[in-house]
Structure formats: C-alpha cells, structure tokens
Amino acid sequence: MKKGRDSLNSEKVLDLVAGAQSGDSEALSQLVMLVTPTVHWQAKRLALKGVELEDLCQEGMFAVLSAISSYKPDAGASFETFVNLCVRRRLLSVVQRSSGEINADFELSDSEAALLPELSAEEQTIQADSLQQLLSYIDSTLSDKEHKTLELFLSGFSYQETAEKLQTTPKAVESTLGRVRKKLSLYKK
C-alpha cells in the first residue's frame, strides 16, 4: 500500500476496517500503523496548548480504536475523513478540559460534526466497555518493557527514537513489537 493521503481511502483499507471490526488483530494492527502518523501530526498541532504530546498521542490512538469500531462505509464519509474527525474531536476535548478554552482554528465545523455518528447511550456504553476490556487485556498481558515500547510506538516514535528513549537498539524494539503483535493477536480468540 502506498504511503500518503490516498492510502487511507483505498479498498484495501476498507477491507482492513471490516477485518478489524470482526476481530482480526492483524488488520487492526495494520490500520493503527497507517493512522499513527496522522494522529501524531494532529497531536503536535495541539500540544502547544499545554497538554503533553505523548498524552495527546495516546488519546488520539484511543480515538482511532473507537473510529475503527464505529466506522460505517455507507454513512457518507471516507474512512480517512471519519478517523481524522474522531481523532480531532477527542484531542480537542482533552485540550479543552486541560486549558478550559479552545482555539477556533481547531473547532469542528457543522459539516464535519455531521459526519460523526450519533451513538445511543447504549452504544456509547458498549463502546466504552469494549475499549476498557482491550485496555485491561493489554495491561494484564504485556510486560512493562512491551507496554512502554507499544506506548512509544503508538505515540508516533520511530524504532530508532523508541530505542533511544528506552536505551536499547532498534532491532530490540522491532523484536519487542513483534511479541506485542503476537500477544495482541490472541485477544478475543
């Protein structure tokens, strides 16, 4: 799959979304890797508002997981548009809670907000429960080293940057992420 703007709107991505929604952890992993640069870019724009970049990246990745589970191709928005809006909405909420104010440059327009799904209270509860189950699984399954490596990777750091932060080698980071993928592939099996 080619890198770049069009890569999130291809048929392959829609297949990955469908796979992730049906529990395919490899599809989920591939989607997360595709979307991570977008999350990191949006987080960098808002990190100037007094919230740590790593915190915003984590929140953005939670929004990605939520977007993947709730995306409907026939709802009128491309996956790229939908995931960007979900991430932006989540990050804006975090910044607003932190600072008590929001910059108009980052607010969602009415047309953007209309693309986001209206979830019933029951759907919101189910989505929150599913996310909590996934996070609990991650916390109980991954070692401290694996958890820290995954956190840095999901925050948009390269293997080299992650290795430097963890005082290890890029090869060790690659190996650790391989173990993480293997463990996460067992989720819900």
Disulfide bonds with the S-S distance in Angstrom:
none
